[in-house]
């Protein structure tokens, strides 16, 4: 499904806007994601850290869960942002755990349930 340029811009804006909401505030890893659902709504989240790294919630996981909690699990686009310094035109990728989550959710949906 193709998204419009204005949807793309809004998605990136929403992801950038939640960079300031990372928890805890002194977390050295600052990432944020926004997802666009099939219904046209955007849900975003920053990462949520804990003292135990294994119990942290990644930004992409949280954005997907936020959308699903509102009954909108059909995601058509995602924007991931960070405070990393990139050359112009480069972008932040989801981490490998979140890539696996996205791959499994959408590949399995396409392969077996569509």
BELPEFEN-V802011 format. One record per backbone hydrogen bond with DSSP energy under -1.0 kcal/mol. NH is the residue of the N-H (numbers start at 1). CO is the residue of the C=O. Records with the same first field share a line. If there is no record, write none. Layout:
# BELPEFEN-V802011
NH: CO, CO
This chain:
# BELPEFEN-V802011
8: 4
9: 5
10: 6
11: 7
12: 8
13: 9
14: 10
15: 11
16: 12
17: 13
18: 14
19: 16
21: 18
22: 19
23: 47
27: 24
32: 81
33: 45
34: 79
35: 43
36: 77
37: 41
38: 74
40: 37
43: 35
45: 33
47: 31
48: 57
49: 23
55: 52
56: 53
57: 48
62: 58
63: 59
64: 60
65: 61
66: 62
67: 63
68: 64
69: 65
71: 68
72: 67
75: 73
76: 36
77: 36
79: 34
81: 32
83: 30
90: 87
99: 95
100: 96
101: 97
102: 98
103: 99
104: 100
105: 101
106: 102
107: 103
108: 104
109: 105
110: 106
111: 107
112: 108
113: 109
